[in-house]
Amino acid sequence: MTFSTRMKEEITKNKISRISSRSELSAMIRYDAKITKEKISLTFENASVARRVFKHVKELFNINMSITVRNQKRFRIKQIYILEIKEKIMEILESLNIYENGKKVDMKEEYLEDQEEKIAYIKGAFLVTGSINDPSTSGYHLEFVFITKKDATFMQKILNTFHFDAKILKRANRYMVYMKSAETISDLIKAMEATNSLFYFEDIRIYRDHKNMVNRLNNCEIANQEKTTETGIKQLKIIDYLKEHDLIELLEEKTQIVLKYREKYPESSYVELAEIITMETGYKIGKSGINHHFIKMRKLMESNQKK
């Protein structure tokens, strides 16, 4: 079972108010149903989502839907659930703000009176058009897929009233409303009250963030070590030049001490070199002091080269 399927099953197990169930059902029928004069038909692969629709219709309109279960044999055997409403069709459609005066109308924000109804509508849309990547196997990605741009734009608008930063992308003959930020996806999972899914998502997210931080620190440490080694090699070349041209004695005593210890510890950083010199000689010196002495050595070499 995929993470997306588990999350949908969790959402369908939560109890919601009668008003919220109307908003949720409105999205499910609007975005997934085939509507004719004779019936409203919905097809699902997820049994829990099919049960959710059946329950909403029964409780809101006091009618029973016909249910057909079929086995589909494409690559693997799976069950398909077909739900059909054959009575009170127009009453249901107009009650759910899908039709007005016998004609289909676009969804409007004014049909959703408060945040609770908006979240319920988002839930309904996610149950029939949405999917989410398993964060343990791929990047963070949650999406809704719509047939029309109007539907996609409306869903983007509703999502962004909660600052979910949803974006739209056309893919083939569909419109995808998607989110890629781990933080906003986490917030949406929380809003849809999928608690177990949220804990799983956050565990993976924390692990990945920690792993990325460790990798960045390791990369930074490697880069710093490479820089330290490169600096040490350049300074040894300066020291070799000063020795070859008998210039060491022109340096003051403390600079000669630093020179001596650089030869002894060619791969040490300035901080490490300063600690070693302080501990072994009693000459208290810091990182900036080490750098100051090497500047003196370089200037002496450059001055001699100009002669």
C-alpha positions as CSV (number, residue, x, y, z in Angstrom):
1,M,0.0,0.0,0.0
2,T,1.4,3.4,-1.0
3,F,1.8,6.3,1.4
4,S,-0.8,8.2,-0.6
5,T,-3.4,5.3,-0.2
6,R,-2.6,5.0,3.5
7,M,-3.2,8.7,4.0
8,K,-6.5,8.7,2.2
9,E,-7.7,5.8,4.3
10,E,-6.8,7.7,7.4
11,I,-8.6,10.8,6.2
12,T,-11.8,8.8,5.5
13,K,-11.8,7.3,9.0
14,N,-12.1,10.7,10.7
15,K,-15.6,12.0,11.7
16,I,-16.7,15.3,10.4
17,S,-19.7,17.6,10.8
18,R,-22.7,17.4,8.5
19,I,-21.8,20.8,6.9
20,S,-18.2,19.7,6.3
21,S,-19.4,16.4,4.8
22,R,-21.5,18.4,2.3
23,S,-18.4,20.4,1.2
24,E,-16.3,17.3,1.0
25,L,-18.9,15.4,-1.1
26,S,-19.3,18.5,-3.3
27,A,-15.6,18.3,-4.3
28,M,-15.7,14.5,-4.8
29,I,-18.7,14.6,-7.2
30,R,-17.6,17.8,-9.0
31,Y,-14.1,16.5,-9.8
32,D,-14.7,12.7,-10.2
33,A,-18.3,11.9,-11.1
34,K,-19.8,11.2,-14.5
35,I,-23.1,13.1,-14.6
36,T,-26.0,12.3,-16.9
37,K,-29.7,12.9,-16.7
38,E,-30.2,9.3,-15.5
39,K,-27.4,9.0,-12.9
40,I,-24.4,10.2,-11.1
41,S,-21.6,7.6,-11.4
42,L,-18.3,7.5,-9.5
43,T,-15.5,5.0,-9.8
44,F,-12.8,4.3,-7.2
45,E,-9.9,1.9,-6.6
46,N,-9.8,2.8,-2.9
47,A,-12.6,1.0,-1.0
48,S,-12.3,3.5,1.9
49,V,-13.0,6.4,-0.3
50,A,-16.0,4.6,-1.9
51,R,-17.4,3.9,1.6
52,R,-16.9,7.6,2.4
53,V,-19.0,8.7,-0.6
54,F,-21.7,6.1,0.2
55,K,-21.9,7.3,3.8
56,H,-22.1,11.0,2.8
57,V,-24.9,10.4,0.3
58,K,-26.9,8.2,2.7
59,E,-26.7,10.7,5.6
60,L,-27.2,13.9,3.6
61,F,-29.9,12.8,1.2
62,N,-31.3,9.6,2.7
63,I,-30.8,7.5,-0.4
64,N,-28.9,4.3,-1.1
65,M,-26.4,4.2,-4.0
66,S,-26.0,1.1,-6.1
67,I,-22.5,-0.5,-5.7
68,T,-20.8,-2.6,-8.3
69,V,-17.5,-4.3,-7.6
70,R,-15.4,-5.4,-10.5
71,N,-12.0,-7.1,-10.8
72,Q,-9.6,-5.4,-13.1
73,K,-6.8,-7.5,-14.6
74,R,-4.3,-5.0,-15.9
75,F,-0.8,-5.9,-14.8
76,R,-2.3,-7.1,-11.5
77,I,-5.7,-8.0,-10.2
78,K,-7.4,-5.1,-8.3
79,Q,-10.9,-4.3,-7.4
80,I,-12.8,-1.3,-8.8
81,Y,-15.8,0.1,-7.0
82,I,-18.5,1.8,-9.0
83,L,-21.1,3.8,-7.2
84,E,-24.3,5.1,-8.9
85,I,-27.0,7.6,-7.8
86,K,-30.2,7.2,-9.7
87,E,-32.6,9.3,-7.7
88,K,-32.8,12.9,-6.5
89,I,-30.0,13.7,-9.0
90,M,-30.8,17.4,-9.6
91,E,-31.6,17.9,-5.9
92,I,-28.2,16.5,-4.9
93,L,-26.3,18.5,-7.6
94,E,-28.0,21.8,-6.7
95,S,-27.6,21.2,-2.9
96,L,-23.8,20.7,-3.5
97,N,-23.5,23.9,-5.6
98,I,-22.5,21.9,-8.7
99,Y,-25.7,22.8,-10.6
100,E,-28.0,25.9,-10.6
101,N,-31.3,26.0,-12.4
102,G,-30.5,22.7,-14.1
103,K,-27.1,23.8,-15.5
104,K,-23.6,23.1,-14.2
105,V,-21.8,26.1,-12.7
106,D,-18.2,26.9,-11.8
107,M,-17.2,26.5,-8.1
108,K,-17.1,29.8,-6.2
109,E,-15.4,30.6,-2.9
110,E,-18.6,32.1,-1.5
111,Y,-20.1,28.6,-1.5
112,L,-17.6,27.7,1.3
113,E,-18.6,29.9,4.3
114,D,-15.6,29.3,6.6
115,Q,-12.2,27.6,7.0
116,E,-13.7,24.4,8.2
117,E,-15.7,24.0,4.9
118,K,-12.7,25.0,2.8
119,I,-10.5,22.3,4.5
120,A,-13.4,19.8,4.0
121,Y,-13.5,20.8,0.3
122,I,-9.7,20.3,0.0
123,K,-10.0,16.9,1.6
124,G,-12.7,15.8,-0.9
125,A,-10.6,17.0,-3.8
126,F,-7.5,15.2,-2.4
127,L,-9.4,11.9,-2.0
128,V,-10.5,11.8,-5.6
129,T,-7.8,13.7,-7.5
130,G,-4.8,14.0,-5.2
131,S,-1.6,12.0,-4.5
132,I,1.5,12.5,-2.4
133,N,4.9,11.0,-2.8
134,D,6.4,8.8,-0.1
135,P,9.0,11.1,1.4
136,S,11.3,8.1,2.2
137,T,11.6,7.2,-1.5
138,S,11.6,10.5,-3.4
139,G,11.4,14.2,-3.0
140,Y,8.5,16.1,-1.4
141,H,5.6,16.4,-3.7
142,L,1.8,16.6,-3.3
143,E,-0.6,17.2,-6.2
144,F,-4.2,17.5,-7.3
145,V,-5.0,16.8,-11.0
146,F,-7.9,18.5,-12.8
147,I,-9.4,18.4,-16.2
148,T,-10.0,22.1,-16.5
149,K,-7.9,25.1,-15.8
150,K,-10.8,26.8,-14.0
151,D,-11.0,23.9,-11.5
152,A,-7.2,24.0,-11.0
153,T,-7.2,27.8,-10.5
154,F,-10.0,27.6,-7.9
155,M,-8.2,24.9,-5.9
156,Q,-5.0,26.9,-6.0
157,K,-6.9,29.9,-4.7
158,I,-8.4,27.9,-1.8
159,L,-5.1,26.3,-0.9
160,N,-3.3,29.7,-0.9
161,T,-5.9,31.2,1.4
162,F,-4.1,29.0,4.0
163,H,-0.6,30.1,2.6
164,F,0.2,26.6,1.1
165,D,2.0,28.3,-1.8
166,A,0.3,26.0,-4.4
167,K,1.3,26.3,-8.1
168,I,-0.2,25.2,-11.3
169,L,1.4,23.2,-14.1
170,K,-0.2,22.0,-17.4
171,R,0.7,18.3,-18.0
172,A,-0.6,16.7,-21.2
173,N,-4.4,17.5,-21.2
174,R,-4.6,18.0,-17.5
175,Y,-3.8,20.7,-15.0
176,M,-1.8,19.9,-11.9
177,V,-1.9,21.9,-8.7
178,Y,1.2,21.0,-6.7
179,M,3.2,21.7,-3.6
180,K,6.9,20.9,-3.2
181,S,7.8,22.5,0.1
182,A,8.1,20.0,2.9
183,E,6.9,22.5,5.4
184,T,3.7,23.4,3.5
185,I,2.9,19.8,2.7
186,S,3.3,19.0,6.4
187,D,0.9,21.8,7.2
188,L,-1.7,20.5,4.7
189,I,-1.5,17.0,6.1
190,K,-2.0,18.4,9.5
191,A,-5.0,20.5,8.3
192,M,-6.6,17.3,6.8
193,E,-6.2,15.7,10.2
194,A,-4.1,12.7,8.9
195,T,-2.2,12.4,12.2
196,N,-0.4,9.1,11.6
197,S,0.6,10.2,8.1
198,L,1.9,13.5,9.6
199,F,4.0,11.7,12.1
200,Y,5.5,9.5,9.4
201,F,6.1,12.4,7.1
202,E,7.8,14.4,9.9
203,D,10.0,11.5,11.0
204,I,11.3,11.1,7.4
205,R,11.6,14.9,7.0
206,I,13.6,15.2,10.3
207,Y,15.9,12.3,9.3
208,R,16.5,13.7,5.8
209,D,17.1,17.2,7.1
210,H,19.6,15.8,9.7
211,K,21.3,13.7,7.1
212,N,21.6,16.7,4.7
213,M,23.0,18.9,7.6
214,V,25.6,16.2,8.4
215,N,26.6,16.0,4.7
216,R,26.9,19.8,4.5
217,L,29.1,19.8,7.6
218,N,31.2,17.0,6.2
219,N,31.6,18.8,2.9
220,C,32.4,22.0,4.7
221,E,35.0,20.2,6.8
222,I,36.6,18.6,3.7
223,A,36.6,22.0,1.9
224,N,38.2,23.7,5.0
225,Q,40.8,20.9,5.2
226,E,41.6,21.2,1.5
227,K,42.0,25.0,2.0
228,T,44.2,24.5,5.0
229,T,46.4,22.0,3.1
230,E,46.7,24.3,0.1
231,T,47.6,27.2,2.4
232,G,50.3,25.1,4.1
233,I,51.9,24.1,0.8
234,K,52.1,27.8,-0.3
235,Q,53.7,28.7,3.0
236,L,56.2,25.9,2.8
237,K,57.3,27.2,-0.6
238,I,57.8,30.6,0.9
239,I,59.9,29.0,3.7
240,D,62.0,27.1,1.2
241,Y,62.6,30.3,-0.7
242,L,63.8,32.1,2.4
243,K,66.1,29.2,3.3
244,E,67.6,29.0,-0.2
245,H,68.4,32.7,-0.1
246,D,69.6,32.8,3.5
247,L,66.9,35.2,4.6
248,I,65.7,33.4,7.7
249,E,68.0,35.4,10.0
250,L,66.3,38.6,8.8
251,L,63.1,37.5,10.5
252,E,62.4,38.4,14.1
253,E,62.6,35.6,16.6
254,K,58.8,35.1,17.0
255,T,58.4,34.8,13.3
256,Q,61.1,32.2,13.1
257,I,59.2,30.2,15.8
258,V,56.1,30.2,13.6
259,L,58.2,29.3,10.6
260,K,59.7,26.3,12.5
261,Y,56.4,25.0,13.6
262,R,54.8,25.3,10.2
263,E,57.6,23.1,8.9
264,K,56.9,20.7,11.7
265,Y,53.1,20.7,11.2
266,P,52.5,21.5,7.5
267,E,48.8,20.4,7.5
268,S,47.7,22.2,10.7
269,S,45.2,25.1,10.6
270,Y,46.1,28.5,12.0
271,V,44.1,27.7,15.1
272,E,45.8,24.4,15.7
273,L,49.2,25.9,15.0
274,A,48.6,28.7,17.5
275,E,47.5,26.2,20.2
276,I,50.6,24.0,19.6
277,I,53.0,27.0,19.7
278,T,51.4,28.4,22.8
279,M,51.5,25.0,24.6
280,E,55.0,24.0,23.6
281,T,56.9,27.4,23.8
282,G,54.8,29.5,26.1
283,Y,54.5,32.2,23.4
284,K,50.8,33.1,23.5
285,I,49.6,33.6,20.0
286,G,46.3,33.4,18.2
287,K,45.0,32.8,14.7
288,S,45.5,36.4,13.6
289,G,49.0,36.4,15.1
290,I,50.0,33.4,13.0
291,N,48.6,35.0,9.9
292,H,50.5,38.2,10.7
293,H,53.9,36.3,10.8
294,F,53.2,34.6,7.5
295,I,52.5,38.0,5.9
296,K,56.0,39.1,7.1
297,M,57.6,36.0,5.5
298,R,55.8,36.7,2.2
299,K,56.7,40.3,2.2
300,L,60.4,39.5,2.8
301,M,60.3,37.0,-0.1
302,E,58.6,39.5,-2.4
303,S,61.0,42.3,-1.4
304,N,64.0,40.0,-2.2
305,Q,62.5,39.0,-5.6
306,K,62.3,42.6,-6.7
307,K,66.0,43.2,-6.2
